[in-house]
Amino acid sequence: MIVDERIVTFINSLDTENSRILEEIEKEAHASDVPVIRREMQSLLKVLLMLQKPMRILEVGTAIGFSALLMSEYAPEGCRITTIENYEKRIPIARGNFARAGKEDVIALIEGDAAQVLETLEGTYDFIFMDAAKGQYIHYLPHVLRLLAEGGCLVSDNVMQDGGVIQSRFAVERRNRTIHARMREYLYELKHNPLLETAILPLGDGAAISVKRNGEQPEEARPAEQAPAQKDGNQAEQAPAQKDGSQAEQALARQEEQEQHQKTEKEGEKQ
Ligand SMILES: C[S@@+](CC[C@H](N)C(=O)[O-])C[C@H]1O[C@@H](n2cnc3c(N)ncnc32)[C@H](O)[C@@H]1O
């Protein structure tokens, strides 16, 4: 958990119930250990969908259809959802849930590996929800950028990997290093790609919300490496943003150092 548990409990305690079918499917998912979006992400999706009013939604990672059904309830009438899943055990359950909710005509499930399915998709989507294998997000991104309409919204879930993404790569278990590096690269791309404007939120296990720009990129959207030198000249002292997140590590180290310094100063004042 990347946010204080008490804060999350408090926020979620204010929540109202979902529709009966969503409550049932969520319970069934929890009972059978199927991962579904957390309450915090549910609220965020509801608000974003009501703001964005998408008519075409793409989801990567259906599981048993909970989030697709939730999105169908908050998207405007006439919106169509395409969702991709490759785990054969979950596919019939998802289809059954879409039928149970009477949403077979609204939600189309495509079976297969997202990397291959994305290649075959055409047209544009005004809302894309990424919720599949986290280590693959960076590979999906070129397709997502092609498929996302101008002004469209991309929501990526679980981008903080239980806080692991802020760790130095050496503090991460060897077997998790590839996924760690890929997620950092993904976040870097979301923040530096001139086609996107992205906010990364410490919500749930970390969420990134990106909007695809219309037309020309503004001056300040250029990658940090190309940005003009700052007036006070301190840019030269700053390392350019790094895809592997080492700049983030430096920032964290600086913050820790500063906190330690403040602590020592306070202790000195007391004496
Ligand atoms: C976190 S779950 C999705 C939960 C769902 N969005 C919800 O909240 O109801 C992630 C799903 O992505 C699927 N997945 C993982 N890698 C995939 C891939 N390469 N192609 C298609 N689906 C994939 C998994 O089988 C899993 O069911």
The ligand as an ORCA input file, in Angstrom:
! r2SCAN-3c Opt
* xyz 0 1
  C      -5.637     -6.658    -12.947
  S      -6.443     -7.766    -14.011
  C      -7.675     -6.799    -14.770
  C      -8.779     -6.415    -13.848
  C      -9.952     -5.770    -14.549
  N      -9.525     -4.621    -15.312
  C     -10.958     -5.340    -13.529
  O     -10.671     -4.428    -12.739
  O     -12.051     -5.928    -13.499
  C      -5.311     -7.955    -15.304
  C      -5.790     -8.904    -16.386
  O      -4.938     -8.741    -17.513
  C      -4.775    -10.000    -18.124
  N      -3.550     -9.958    -18.931
  C      -2.269     -9.958    -18.489
  N      -1.418     -9.930    -19.512
  C      -2.170     -9.920    -20.634
  C      -1.865     -9.908    -22.022
  N      -0.607     -9.901    -22.438
  N      -2.881     -9.908    -22.893
  C      -4.175     -9.912    -22.479
  N      -4.528     -9.919    -21.179
  C      -3.538     -9.935    -20.276
  C      -4.669    -10.964    -16.942
  O      -4.967    -12.294    -17.337
  C      -5.664    -10.370    -15.968
  O      -6.920    -11.018    -16.042
*
